[in-house]
Each structure stands twice: as C-alpha cells, then as structure tokens.
Amino acid sequence: MGSFFSDPNTKRTFIVPFALGSSLALNPDFLALSGFIWGKTGLTGGLAFVFAACFYLLLGSRLKKTALFRGPEKRAFTHLAGTGARIVALVFLATGVLVSSGFAFNEIFVYWFPNFGFAFLLLGILCALQFLNRKTVYWIQVVFFSIAAAGLLVLAAAGLIRPNTVEVSLFQAVSLGDAVSRPGILFLTFLLFVGFDLGYGAEEKTGLEPAGSTGSAVIFITFVFILWGLVMLAHVPAQKLSETAIPHLVAARKIWGDTGRIIMGLTIIFGSLAGIHALFTDIVHRVQDLAERKIIPEKLNRPKTVIILLSLTTGLMMGLGLAGSDVLETLIRFSLILWFLSHVAVWFFI
C-alpha cells in the first residue's frame, strides 16, 4: 500500500477516519472532564496533555505494527479486548452524553421540548443511521464532527480576542507542586484520548494505510484541549472550573454571553452525535472484522443486531434515570479506564 500523501484517492478519504478518530474527544462529558482537569491543575494540565499525546502517538505506530505482523493469538486478544472495552464505554457514555444534549436543547433552544424526549430522539437517529450504506455513514460523521469542532474553535478564537475576565495570572492559577501532587487527576488526561483510533476500521475499509490518521487525530485532540483549556483559565477562575459540572458552558457564557451559550449548545449536541456515532460505526467495523478473521463464528457477524441491542440497553439506562447520577459517572470513568487498559494491552502484547 502506497504512502497516503502520494495517493489522490487517499487524500479524499483521509478526512473520514480523521473525523472518526477525533470525534469522541468533543462529547460534552469529555469537555466537562477537561475543564475539571484544567481547574485542578492549571498550566500543569497542559504538560499532562502533551505527555498523554506522546503516549498515543507511539501507540498509533504500534497499531500499524499489529496490522502488519500480529499472529492469530495476538490478533484475537487485541481485537476482543478493544471491542469489549468499546461496547462497555458506548452504553455508559451514550447514556450520559445524550441526556446532556437533551438538557442543552431544552435549556438553550426549545424550553417546552422534554429533555429526555430529545435524548431518546437522538439515540433513535444514531441507531437508524447505522442501517444506511457505509459511504453515507462516513460522511454524516464528517458533518457531525465538523459542526462540533467549528463551534469549539470559534469559541476558543473569541476567547483569545476578548479581554481576560480573570484577574489572577494563568501561571498563578494552580501551583506546579499542587498539581503534581494529584497524579490521579493528571492521569485523567489519558482517558480523554481513548477514542483516537476509532477511525482505524474506516482506514482499512477505504484502503488507507493502517493507522494513517491516528497521529493526526491525536495532534488535533491535543491542540483543541490545550487551546480550549487556556481560554477557559483566562475567563473563569480555576476553582470554579473544578467545582462546576458544566465548565464548558460556564466558560462559553463568560466569553461571549448568550451567543457563546448558543454556540456551546450546538457543540454539545453535535459533539454528542459525533462521539456516539463514531463509537457505533467502529463497533460495526469490529464485529465484521472479528468474523472475517475467524476470531468469532461467522454466524455471529450481526453488527446491526448488536447496534440495536446496544441502543435498547442505552435507552433502558436513560429510562431508569441513571443519567446525571454519581453511579453513572463512576461507570463512565470505569469504562474509560477499561478502554485505556485495552490500549496498554496492545502496547505490551504485540
């Protein structure tokens, strides 16, 4: 397979796996978590993001190696571990972020529309989209990602242009010693990158060089989180960022008033769609790949059935009122750690 920069067809399809790999980072749960990290660690958080990015860039090269050299046992282990982690993450994360989108839609755009009704509507749409042909699925992903990324970048640019509203210097927000004393918080930065390889399956389907877009996704995620984090610290006190459940919305309103609130509302909704749609798409790829490689029986090659079951499970969890609870937050954190450990397993097993 030739270099992707020398193949004009690859240039056209590169945006698809790039959008898939970058999208999960834009969901509202990750935006809230990044605000918490920046609020607790100050500028040290930026160093943690850079360190995490280096880890995932190296991991991307490992993914390329797995595609070229892994044997049947290694292939089975890495595929099954990664697929299981994604399925667990999808159910818990989708429950939280779709309800967050529902609240954003209800409180920012249409007050009379029930927030849970909107969350279930989005879930139904995301499930139905997986029954379209793959090309359509891919380009819908690009649209979701583009709107979410544009919203966050526009707010970040506005935050850079507008005067700072925090009197304390960024360098005084949190001391280096205080931040380093919280290794658990710094570790959370690694969890925000876990979806960097969601475009991996699309790369193989569209004929791209394996792991061709993962590095670009990592660089984009790092740039967005560091830029947005510095802007948040410039407009919202660090303590407030670490204490509120919606630091991204608080920052958006501080930066641009109601306009910023509306832009962040759109970012939340389309970031949720982009992140969950990317997870659904990746799971479809993985189920098909597991069957094609004889890792699971061919009769279990039912990715759309899996999508329906995952959608019903997510809907049940939303119906039970788990969204917003401490239990769900713990389960989301657990699923992300499990996903991260699946990456670590790839690192050491191949």
N, C-alpha and C positions, 0 to 999 in steps of 0.2 A: 504494500500500500504506500503510495507516494506521500510526500510532505503535503500537509494540508494547505500551506500557502501557495504551493505550485499547482494546485488543482482548483480550477474555477468553480466546479460544482461544489467542492468542499467549502469554498468561501461563502456560497449562498446558503448552505445548510448549517454553517457553524453557529449561527445565532440561535438555532433550536436547542441543541444541547447546552449552550451557554445560558439561555434563559431558564432551562430546567434546573441547571446546577446552581444558579444564583437566586432562584425564587424563594426557597424556603426561608432564607435569611430576612425576607421582607414581611413575614407574617407578624401580626400585632403582638403575639406572645414573645417573639424574639426581640422586637423593638422595645417592649417593656423590660425584658431581661437586660438588654444592653444599657438602658437608662439606669437601671439599678446598679449595674457594674460600674458605670461611669460615676454615679453618685457616691458609691462606696470607695472607689479607688482613685478618682481624679485622673491626672495625666498618666499615672502608672497603668491605668487600664489600657491606654494606647500601646504601651510596651507589651502588655499581655496579648493584645490582638495581633501585633506583629509576630510575636513568638508562636502563637497558635497558627498564624498563616504559614510560617516556615514549616511547621509540622505537616500541614495539609498539602503544601506544595510538594514536599518529599513523598507524602503518601500517594499523591497523584502519579508520581513516577513508579511507585510500587504497583498501582493499579494497571499501568501499562505492562509491567512485567508479568502480572497474573494472566493477562490476556494472551501473552506470548509463550509463557513457559510452564504454567501450572499443570500438574498431573490430575488424574481423576479424583483422588482423595482430597487434594488441596482445593480443587475446583468445587467439590461438593461442600466442603467445610465453609469456604468463604461465601459461596452463594447462599447456603442455608442460613448462616449466621446473619448475613446482611439483610436477607429477605425477612427473617423473623423480626429483627430489630425495627425495620421499616413498618411492618404491619402493626406492631405494638405502638409505635410512635404515631402512626396515622390515626388510630382510633382515639387516643387520648388528646393529641394535639388538635385534631379536627374538631373535637367536642368543644375545646376552649376557644379556638380562634374564630370558628363560625358564629358562636354566641357573641364574641366580642364584636364581630361585624354587625350582628343584629342590633346590639346596643348602640353602635356608632350610627347605623342607619336610622334608628328610632330617635336618637337624641340630637342628631345633627341635621338630618334631611327630612324625614317624614315622621312627625311625632305620633300620629294616630296608628301607624303600622306596628303590629306587635313584634317585638324584637326576636322572640323565639320563632315566630312565623317566618321572619326573614332568614333566620339561620337555617331552618328546615328547607326553605326555598333554595338557598344556595347549595345545600347538601344534595337536593334532588337534581339541580342543574349539573353539579360536578359529577354525579353518578351517571346521568344521561349522556354527558359529553364523551364518556369512555366508549360509548356504542357507535360513535362516528368513526370514519376512516382515520388512519393514523396521521395522514398529512394534515387533516383538519384539526385534529387534536393538538398536533405540534404547533400550528400557527395560532390557535386560540391561546396556547400557553405563552407565546411571544407577546400577544396583545395584553394579557393579564400582567405579565412581568413588566412590560414597557410602561403601562399606566402607573403601576405601583412604584417603580424605580423613578419615573419622572416626577411624581408627587413628592417623594422624599428628597430628591436632588433639588427641586425647585425651592422647597422649604429651607434646605441647607444653604442654598445660594442666598436666599432672602436673609437668613440669619447672619451670614457673613457681611452683607451690605448694611444691615440695620445696626444701630448702636447697641453695644452690650448693655444689658439691664442688670447685670450682677456686678456689684462694686468690688467684690473680692477678686483678686487676680486668679487666673486659671491655675497658676503654679502654687497658689496658696489654698486651693480648694480642698485638697486632701494631701497630707504629707506623705512622702515616699515610704517612710518607716511604717506609718499606719496602714498603708495599702499592702505592703509586702507581708505584714503580719496576718493578712487574711488570705492564705493560699487557696482556701475553698472558693472564695469569690473570684479570684483570678482564674481558677480552673474553669469557671463557668464560660469564659470566652471560648474555650474549645468546643463547647456544646453548640454554639451559635454557627459553627461551620459544618455541622454533621451532614447537611444535605448537599455538600459541594459536588458530589458525584451522581446526583440524580439524573444528569444528562448522559451518563455513561451508556445506558441501554440505547438511547437515541443515536449516539455516535455510531454504534455497531449497526443499527438498523439503516442509517442513512449513508453508510460507507465511509464514515470518518475514521481517521487514525485513532485507535483506542486511547482514551484519556486525553484527547486533543484539546478539549475545552475546560477540563477540570482546573488547570492552572489559572486560566483567565477568570473563572468563576471565583476562585479563592482571592485573587487580586481585587476583583470588583467588590466582593463582600468586605474585605479589609478596608478598602478605600471608603466605602459607604459608612461602615460602623465608626471609623475614626473621624471622618468629616462630621457626621451627624453628632457624634459624642462631644466633640469640641464645641460645636454650635450649641448643643444643649447646656454645657457647662458655662457658656458665655451668657446665656439668657435665663437660666434657672439655677438657684443655689444648689450645690451638691447634695446637701442634706435633704432638700425637698425631692430631688430626683430619686434618692434611695428610699424615700418613705411613701411616695405615691404609687398607686397601682398602674397609672397611665402616664408615665413621664413623657412619652412621645406626644401625647395630646396637650399636656401642660406646656411643653416647650413650643409646640406649634402655635398655640394661642398667644404665648408671650412674644413670639417672633412677629406674627402677622395678624393678630386679633382674630376676628371671625373668619376672615379669608384663610388664614392659616389653619383654623379649625376645620373648615370645609375641605381643604386640600389634604389634611391628615385623615379626615374621614374617608375620602376616596382611596388614600393609600392603605388604610386599614382593610377596607372591603376588597380591593383588588390584590393586596398583599396576601389576604386570606385565600382568595381564589387561586392565585398563582402558586402559593405554597402547597395547598392540598391537592390541586390539580397535578402538580409535579409529582407528588407522592403517589397518587393514583396511577399516573402514567408509568412511573418507574416500577410499581408493583406488577402491572400488566406485563412489562418487559421481562421482569424477573421470573414470573410464573411460566411464561413461554420459554424462556431460556433454560430454566430448570428441567422442563420436559424435553426440550430439544437435545439437551446434553445427557439425557437419561439419568439425571440425578433424582428425579421423581418419576413415577409411572406416567406414561403418555396420557392415560385416561384422566389424570388429574390436571391436564392442561386446560383449565377452565378459568382463565383470568377474569372474564366478565362476571362469572358467578361469584368469584372472590370479591370483586368490586361491590356487587350487590350486598353480599353478606357484611362487608366492612361498613357500607353505608347504613345498613339496618342496625348494626351494632352501635355506630356513632349516634344515629337517631335515637336509639334506646337510651343511651347515656345522657343525651341532651334532655330527653323526656323525663328522666329520673331527677333532673335538676342538679347534676354534678358540676355543670359549668360554673366557674367562679368560686367553687369550694376549695378549701385547703387540701382536701383529699385529691382532687383533680390536679392541682398544682404539683403535689408530690408525685403523682403518677406520670405527669408530663416530664418532670425532671428525671424520674427513674427511666422512662423510655429513652430519653436523650442520652443518658449515661450508658444505657444498654447499646444504643446505636454507636456511640463513641467507642465502646469496648469492642464492637464488631470491627471497627476500623483498626484498632490496636491489634486485634487478632490477625487481620490481613498483614499488618506490618511485620509481625513476628513469625507468622506461619509460612510465608512464602520465601 
